[in-house]
Amino acid sequence: MVRSYLTIEASKDGVSVDNLQEILAKLREIDEEFDVFTDEGHTEDETSIDYEDTINTFSKANPELLLCVEGSSEGVGLDSCWREYFQNGKYYQVAPEWPEFDEENLH
């Protein structure tokens, strides 16, 4: 498993929620591995936490929330960044698409 830096965010109806600390506390109750997240929702060190099942289960119990986890792995390359969205027990992962070099963009 690749070790990664992670950030978790939560929103409701497109607006960031004010109770991220409460959400993280509930996730920590479910799975103590979530202790690696600060109260601001990010990891300070690389981690290899297995978070998908826990967040997916939590999202099913809280279907009004959209949970987003962003991650990046050092030393793996630019394609090692991703974002996962979780809502109502479903999720999907996306990765940024980097444009090809275009000399005309240099200034």
N, C-alpha and C positions, 0 to 999 in steps of 0.2 A: 504494500500500500504506500502511495506517495504521501509524504508529509507536506502539509499545506498551511498557509495562513488563511483564516476564514473570518467572514463578517456575516452577521445575521441581522436582518431588518424585518419589521412587521408593519403592515398597513391595513387599513379598513376603508373601503370605498375610495381608494386612491390616495388616502392621506396617512402619513406616518402616525403610528399610535404613540401615545405618551407613556404607555405602561410596558415598555420593552423589558424593564427590570423585572416586572411581575411575570412576564412570559418566560424570561430566562430562568427565574426561580422555579416555575412549574416544570420546565424542561429538565432542570437539575434534579427535581424530585423524581422524575421518571427515569433519568439516566445520569448517574454521577459523572460520566465522562464530560457532561456539559459544564463542569467546573472550570474547564480551560477557557471559557468565554468570560471576558470582563463584563461588568454591568452595562458597559456601553455597547456590547454585542460583538466584540472582536477578540481574536486570539492575539496574544503578544508574542508568542513563539510558534514555530511550526508545530503542527499536530497531525496525528493520523486518526482522529476521532471518526467513528462510524456513525454518522448523524442522520442519514436518510430515513431509516425506519422510525426513529423516535420522532423526528419532525413531521413525517407523514402521518403517523398516528395522532400526534397533537393537532395537526391541521384538520383531521377528520372530526375530532371532538370540538373544534373551533372553526367551523366552515366560513364564518364571516371574515376571518383573517387571511391575508395573503402573506406568506412568509417567503423571504428571499435569502438565500445563502450565496455569498460570493466567495470565490477561492482563487488562490494563485500559489504556484509551487516554484520556488527558486531553483535555478539551475536546470530547468527542464525546457525552457524556451518560451517565446511569446505565446505560443499556442497552449500554455499551461494555465490560462485564465478561464474561468467559467462562472456562470450564474445558474442557480437552480431555483425554480419557483414551486411552492407547495401551497395547495389550497384544497380543502375538503377531501383529504385523503388521496389526492392525485398530485403528480409533479412532472416537471420536464426540465431538461438542462439545455442551456445555450452557451455558445462560445463566441467571442468576438471574431469578426471577419476583418482581417488586416488588408488594406489595399496594397496593391503592388506599387513599387517605387515608381514615381513619375517625376522626372527631372524638372518639369515645368512648375512643380509645387515648391521648389527651392526659391528662397528670397534672401 
